[in-house]
Amino acid sequence: MKAKMALPENEFKLNNIYRFLELIFDDEHRIGIAATLLERVRQKRETYVEDWLEIILEYLGDEELLDIFLFTSLAL
């Protein structure tokens, strides 16, 4: 399965991980699964969700999504 990028209609402002997952997945069920996975990984590894999301985006190989994530995470 290839990740899908769906840009918000009104504004491009990411204020949490869930908003970023909405850019990657177009299905609420998949967004929920990804959010749950990221939270469980954070709990098990005692690290930040953002670190794992960056690793996942690198694995997907979508440079545009990775650039957006890195840019917005620096702005937060």
N, CA, C and O atoms as CSV, one atom per row, in Angstrom:
chain,resi,resn,atom,element,x,y,z
A,1,MET,N,N,0.837,-1.172,0.000
A,1,MET,CA,C,0.000,0.000,0.000
A,1,MET,C,C,0.883,1.237,0.000
A,1,MET,O,O,1.863,1.321,0.741
A,2,LYS,N,N,0.524,2.183,-0.834
A,2,LYS,CA,C,1.272,3.426,-0.920
A,2,LYS,C,C,0.554,4.505,-0.109
A,2,LYS,O,O,-0.673,4.600,-0.136
A,3,ALA,N,N,1.310,5.295,0.593
A,3,ALA,CA,C,0.722,6.375,1.388
A,3,ALA,C,C,0.094,7.406,0.475
A,3,ALA,O,O,0.580,7.658,-0.627
A,4,LYS,N,N,-0.989,7.997,0.942
A,4,LYS,CA,C,-1.685,9.017,0.171
A,4,LYS,C,C,-1.606,10.329,0.929
A,4,LYS,O,O,-1.769,10.366,2.149
A,5,MET,N,N,-1.356,11.391,0.204
A,5,MET,CA,C,-1.278,12.704,0.831
A,5,MET,C,C,-2.524,13.494,0.466
A,5,MET,O,O,-2.789,13.734,-0.712
A,6,ALA,N,N,-3.284,13.897,1.466
A,6,ALA,CA,C,-4.486,14.687,1.255
A,6,ALA,C,C,-4.309,16.009,1.988
A,6,ALA,O,O,-4.359,16.044,3.217
A,7,LEU,N,N,-4.107,17.079,1.262
A,7,LEU,CA,C,-3.872,18.386,1.883
A,7,LEU,C,C,-5.164,18.956,2.453
A,7,LEU,O,O,-6.220,18.823,1.835
A,8,PRO,N,N,-5.096,19.584,3.615
A,8,PRO,CA,C,-6.281,20.209,4.191
A,8,PRO,C,C,-6.825,21.285,3.257
A,8,PRO,O,O,-6.059,21.987,2.598
A,9,GLU,N,N,-8.146,21.411,3.204
A,9,GLU,CA,C,-8.765,22.372,2.294
A,9,GLU,C,C,-8.561,23.816,2.749
A,9,GLU,O,O,-8.247,24.682,1.933
A,10,ASN,N,N,-8.733,24.075,4.021
A,10,ASN,CA,C,-8.739,25.456,4.503
A,10,ASN,C,C,-7.355,26.026,4.770
A,10,ASN,O,O,-7.042,27.136,4.340
A,11,GLU,N,N,-6.544,25.284,5.463
A,11,GLU,CA,C,-5.242,25.817,5.856
A,11,GLU,C,C,-4.249,24.684,6.014
A,11,GLU,O,O,-4.622,23.525,6.199
A,12,PHE,N,N,-2.987,25.038,5.937
A,12,PHE,CA,C,-1.948,24.036,6.131
A,12,PHE,C,C,-1.249,24.360,7.439
A,12,PHE,O,O,-0.200,25.004,7.460
A,13,LYS,N,N,-1.847,23.904,8.521
A,13,LYS,CA,C,-1.298,24.173,9.844
A,13,LYS,C,C,-1.352,22.876,10.644
A,13,LYS,O,O,-2.431,22.364,10.944
A,14,LEU,N,N,-0.202,22.362,10.980
A,14,LEU,CA,C,-0.133,21.115,11.733
A,14,LEU,C,C,0.164,21.439,13.183
A,14,LEU,O,O,1.207,22.012,13.498
A,15,ASN,N,N,-0.751,21.075,14.064
A,15,ASN,CA,C,-0.519,21.367,15.471
A,15,ASN,C,C,-0.430,20.110,16.325
A,15,ASN,O,O,-0.248,20.194,17.540
A,16,ASN,N,N,-0.557,18.946,15.696
A,16,ASN,CA,C,-0.346,17.703,16.430
A,16,ASN,C,C,-0.127,16.547,15.465
A,16,ASN,O,O,-0.285,16.701,14.254
A,17,ILE,N,N,0.230,15.414,15.995
A,17,ILE,CA,C,0.530,14.242,15.179
A,17,ILE,C,C,-0.699,13.789,14.404
A,17,ILE,O,O,-0.587,13.378,13.249
A,18,TYR,N,N,-1.867,13.859,15.028
A,18,TYR,CA,C,-3.084,13.394,14.348
A,18,TYR,C,C,-3.319,14.169,13.061
A,18,TYR,O,O,-3.693,13.588,12.043
A,19,ARG,N,N,-3.099,15.484,13.104
A,19,ARG,CA,C,-3.266,16.296,11.885
A,19,ARG,C,C,-2.290,15.848,10.802
A,19,ARG,O,O,-2.644,15.824,9.623
A,20,PHE,N,N,-1.075,15.495,11.187
A,20,PHE,CA,C,-0.103,15.046,10.197
A,20,PHE,C,C,-0.497,13.690,9.628
A,20,PHE,O,O,-0.332,13.449,8.432
A,21,LEU,N,N,-1.015,12.804,10.471
A,21,LEU,CA,C,-1.465,11.504,9.974
A,21,LEU,C,C,-2.605,11.664,8.971
A,21,LEU,O,O,-2.748,10.850,8.059
A,22,GLU,N,N,-3.411,12.706,9.134
A,22,GLU,CA,C,-4.474,12.976,8.162
A,22,GLU,C,C,-3.907,13.284,6.783
A,22,GLU,O,O,-4.565,13.027,5.774
A,23,LEU,N,N,-2.699,13.831,6.724
A,23,LEU,CA,C,-2.064,14.087,5.431
A,23,LEU,C,C,-1.606,12.793,4.767
A,23,LEU,O,O,-1.608,12.684,3.541
A,24,ILE,N,N,-1.220,11.829,5.568
A,24,ILE,CA,C,-0.680,10.583,5.031
A,24,ILE,C,C,-1.791,9.618,4.636
A,24,ILE,O,O,-1.732,8.997,3.575
A,25,PHE,N,N,-2.795,9.493,5.485
A,25,PHE,CA,C,-3.862,8.519,5.264
A,25,PHE,C,C,-5.188,9.228,5.019
A,25,PHE,O,O,-5.478,10.256,5.632
A,26,ASP,N,N,-5.989,8.669,4.117
A,26,ASP,CA,C,-7.284,9.270,3.796
A,26,ASP,C,C,-8.437,8.540,4.475
A,26,ASP,O,O,-9.597,8.784,4.141
A,27,ASP,N,N,-8.149,7.671,5.399
A,27,ASP,CA,C,-9.157,6.827,6.028
A,27,ASP,C,C,-9.022,6.945,7.547
A,27,ASP,O,O,-7.933,6.753,8.089
A,28,GLU,N,N,-10.123,7.261,8.235
A,28,GLU,CA,C,-10.091,7.445,9.692
A,28,GLU,C,C,-9.611,6.191,10.415
A,28,GLU,O,O,-8.916,6.277,11.428
A,29,HIS,N,N,-9.980,5.041,9.895
A,29,HIS,CA,C,-9.565,3.780,10.518
A,29,HIS,C,C,-8.041,3.639,10.481
A,29,HIS,O,O,-7.426,3.272,11.482
A,30,ARG,N,N,-7.443,3.927,9.345
A,30,ARG,CA,C,-5.981,3.832,9.220
A,30,ARG,C,C,-5.281,4.883,10.073
A,30,ARG,O,O,-4.233,4.619,10.662
A,31,ILE,N,N,-5.865,6.073,10.134
A,31,ILE,CA,C,-5.296,7.123,10.984
A,31,ILE,C,C,-5.289,6.658,12.438
A,31,ILE,O,O,-4.303,6.839,13.153
A,32,GLY,N,N,-6.392,6.059,12.863
A,32,GLY,CA,C,-6.480,5.552,14.229
A,32,GLY,C,C,-5.468,4.461,14.517
A,32,GLY,O,O,-4.852,4.438,15.583
A,33,ILE,N,N,-5.297,3.554,13.559
A,33,ILE,CA,C,-4.315,2.482,13.720
A,33,ILE,C,C,-2.912,3.065,13.834
A,33,ILE,O,O,-2.143,2.674,14.712
A,34,ALA,N,N,-2.579,3.999,12.946
A,34,ALA,CA,C,-1.248,4.606,12.962
A,34,ALA,C,C,-1.009,5.358,14.269
A,34,ALA,O,O,0.068,5.256,14.856
A,35,ALA,N,N,-2.007,6.113,14.728
A,35,ALA,CA,C,-1.866,6.866,15.974
A,35,ALA,C,C,-1.674,5.922,17.159
A,35,ALA,O,O,-0.848,6.175,18.035
A,36,THR,N,N,-2.435,4.842,17.178
A,36,THR,CA,C,-2.308,3.854,18.251
A,36,THR,C,C,-0.937,3.196,18.226
A,36,THR,O,O,-0.299,3.031,19.266
A,37,LEU,N,N,-0.487,2.822,17.034
A,37,LEU,CA,C,0.835,2.206,16.894
A,37,LEU,C,C,1.930,3.147,17.389
A,37,LEU,O,O,2.813,2.739,18.144
A,38,LEU,N,N,1.868,4.400,16.963
A,38,LEU,CA,C,2.886,5.365,17.383
A,38,LEU,C,C,2.879,5.565,18.898
A,38,LEU,O,O,3.938,5.674,19.516
A,39,GLU,N,N,1.697,5.613,19.490
A,39,GLU,CA,C,1.604,5.796,20.937
A,39,GLU,C,C,2.147,4.574,21.680
A,39,GLU,O,O,2.846,4.721,22.683
A,40,ARG,N,N,1.835,3.386,21.204
A,40,ARG,CA,C,2.338,2.166,21.855
A,40,ARG,C,C,3.853,2.061,21.746
A,40,ARG,O,O,4.523,1.655,22.696
A,41,VAL,N,N,4.389,2.426,20.590
A,41,VAL,CA,C,5.844,2.408,20.416
A,41,VAL,C,C,6.491,3.393,21.379
A,41,VAL,O,O,7.516,3.090,21.989
A,42,ARG,N,N,5.888,4.575,21.516
A,42,ARG,CA,C,6.425,5.570,22.441
A,42,ARG,C,C,6.427,5.030,23.869
A,42,ARG,O,O,7.404,5.199,24.599
A,43,GLN,N,N,5.348,4.391,24.262
A,43,GLN,CA,C,5.262,3.852,25.617
A,43,GLN,C,C,6.291,2.753,25.852
A,43,GLN,O,O,6.915,2.700,26.912
A,44,LYS,N,N,6.466,1.892,24.886
A,44,LYS,CA,C,7.406,0.779,25.042
A,44,LYS,C,C,8.852,1.242,25.013
A,44,LYS,O,O,9.681,0.735,25.768
A,45,ARG,N,N,9.156,2.182,24.166
A,45,ARG,CA,C,10.540,2.594,23.955
A,45,ARG,C,C,10.933,3.849,24.720
A,45,ARG,O,O,12.086,4.275,24.670
A,46,GLU,N,N,9.982,4.437,25.423
A,46,GLU,CA,C,10.242,5.653,26.184
A,46,GLU,C,C,10.903,6.727,25.326
A,46,GLU,O,O,11.931,7.300,25.688
A,47,THR,N,N,10.294,6.973,24.204
A,47,THR,CA,C,10.784,7.987,23.282
A,47,THR,C,C,9.598,8.808,22.799
A,47,THR,O,O,8.471,8.596,23.245
A,48,TYR,N,N,9.841,9.726,21.909
A,48,TYR,CA,C,8.778,10.584,21.409
A,48,TYR,C,C,8.147,10.004,20.155
A,48,TYR,O,O,8.832,9.418,19.317
A,49,VAL,N,N,6.837,10.171,20.033
A,49,VAL,CA,C,6.100,9.701,18.861
A,49,VAL,C,C,6.697,10.285,17.587
A,49,VAL,O,O,6.787,9.597,16.570
A,50,GLU,N,N,7.100,11.539,17.637
A,50,GLU,CA,C,7.633,12.217,16.460
A,50,GLU,C,C,8.870,11.513,15.904
A,50,GLU,O,O,9.077,11.478,14.691
A,51,ASP,N,N,9.686,10.954,16.792
A,51,ASP,CA,C,10.880,10.234,16.344
A,51,ASP,C,C,10.507,9.024,15.500
A,51,ASP,O,O,11.122,8.769,14.465
A,52,TRP,N,N,9.509,8.288,15.939
A,52,TRP,CA,C,9.084,7.097,15.206
A,52,TRP,C,C,8.374,7.468,13.920
A,52,TRP,O,O,8.525,6.777,12.912
A,53,LEU,N,N,7.606,8.539,13.932
A,53,LEU,CA,C,6.934,8.970,12.707
A,53,LEU,C,C,7.963,9.343,11.648
A,53,LEU,O,O,7.780,9.037,10.470
A,54,GLU,N,N,9.023,9.989,12.050
A,54,GLU,CA,C,10.085,10.332,11.102
A,54,GLU,C,C,10.697,9.065,10.495
A,54,GLU,O,O,10.971,9.017,9.296
A,55,ILE,N,N,10.908,8.050,11.319
A,55,ILE,CA,C,11.457,6.783,10.823
A,55,ILE,C,C,10.498,6.135,9.830
A,55,ILE,O,O,10.926,5.630,8.792
A,56,ILE,N,N,9.207,6.148,10.141
A,56,ILE,CA,C,8.207,5.565,9.238
A,56,ILE,C,C,8.191,6.305,7.912
A,56,ILE,O,O,8.127,5.677,6.855
A,57,LEU,N,N,8.249,7.635,7.952
A,57,LEU,CA,C,8.243,8.418,6.713
A,57,LEU,C,C,9.494,8.154,5.886
A,57,LEU,O,O,9.429,8.095,4.658
A,58,GLU,N,N,10.619,7.996,6.547
A,58,GLU,CA,C,11.839,7.643,5.818
A,58,GLU,C,C,11.680,6.286,5.142
A,58,GLU,O,O,12.112,6.094,4.006
A,59,TYR,N,N,11.059,5.354,5.846
A,59,TYR,CA,C,10.840,4.018,5.287
A,59,TYR,C,C,9.917,4.076,4.071
A,59,TYR,O,O,10.147,3.379,3.083
A,60,LEU,N,N,8.877,4.903,4.142
A,60,LEU,CA,C,7.955,5.032,3.011
A,60,LEU,C,C,8.646,5.627,1.792
A,60,LEU,O,O,8.227,5.394,0.658
A,61,GLY,N,N,9.699,6.393,2.027
A,61,GLY,CA,C,10.473,6.946,0.924
A,61,GLY,C,C,9.831,8.138,0.244
A,61,GLY,O,O,10.201,8.478,-0.880
A,62,ASP,N,N,8.875,8.780,0.900
A,62,ASP,CA,C,8.218,9.946,0.314
A,62,ASP,C,C,8.917,11.202,0.832
A,62,ASP,O,O,8.640,11.671,1.936
A,63,GLU,N,N,9.816,11.732,0.026
A,63,GLU,CA,C,10.614,12.890,0.438
A,63,GLU,C,C,9.748,14.113,0.724
A,63,GLU,O,O,10.054,14.887,1.631
A,64,GLU,N,N,8.676,14.293,-0.034
A,64,GLU,CA,C,7.808,15.456,0.167
A,64,GLU,C,C,7.159,15.412,1.551
A,64,GLU,O,O,7.155,16.413,2.267
A,65,LEU,N,N,6.613,14.257,1.926
A,65,LEU,CA,C,6.015,14.127,3.258
A,65,LEU,C,C,7.057,14.316,4.355
A,65,LEU,O,O,6.787,14.961,5.368
A,66,LEU,N,N,8.232,13.761,4.157
A,66,LEU,CA,C,9.298,13.896,5.151
A,66,LEU,C,C,9.712,15.355,5.301
A,66,LEU,O,O,9.920,15.829,6.418
A,67,ASP,N,N,9.833,16.068,4.190
A,67,ASP,CA,C,10.182,17.490,4.242
A,67,ASP,C,C,9.117,18.293,4.978
A,67,ASP,O,O,9.441,19.162,5.788
A,68,ILE,N,N,7.839,18.003,4.698
A,68,ILE,CA,C,6.740,18.703,5.378
A,68,ILE,C,C,6.808,18.431,6.876
A,68,ILE,O,O,6.675,19.350,7.684
A,69,PHE,N,N,7.015,17.172,7.245
A,69,PHE,CA,C,7.090,16.811,8.656
A,69,PHE,C,C,8.243,17.526,9.351
A,69,PHE,O,O,8.067,18.107,10.422
A,70,LEU,N,N,9.412,17.482,8.742
A,70,LEU,CA,C,10.581,18.112,9.356
A,70,LEU,C,C,10.398,19.617,9.475
A,70,LEU,O,O,10.765,20.206,10.492
A,71,PHE,N,N,9.837,20.243,8.450
A,71,PHE,CA,C,9.614,21.688,8.473
A,71,PHE,C,C,8.624,22.068,9.564
A,71,PHE,O,O,8.870,23.002,10.327
A,72,THR,N,N,7.499,21.347,9.643
A,72,THR,CA,C,6.477,21.698,10.624
A,72,THR,C,C,6.896,21.324,12.038
A,72,THR,O,O,6.510,22.003,12.990
A,73,SER,N,N,7.679,20.258,12.197
A,73,SER,CA,C,8.104,19.895,13.549
A,73,SER,C,C,9.096,20.917,14.099
A,73,SER,O,O,9.159,21.126,15.310
A,74,LEU,N,N,9.863,21.549,13.229
A,74,LEU,CA,C,10.772,22.605,13.673
A,74,LEU,C,C,10.006,23.863,14.051
A,74,LEU,O,O,10.440,24.619,14.920
A,75,ALA,N,N,8.861,24.091,13.398
A,75,ALA,CA,C,8.062,25.283,13.659
A,75,ALA,C,C,7.283,25.171,14.964
A,75,ALA,O,O,6.888,26.187,15.536
A,76,LEU,N,N,7.056,23.945,15.445
A,76,LEU,CA,C,6.274,23.763,16.669
A,76,LEU,C,C,7.112,23.996,17.844
A,76,LEU,O,O,6.635,23.891,18.974
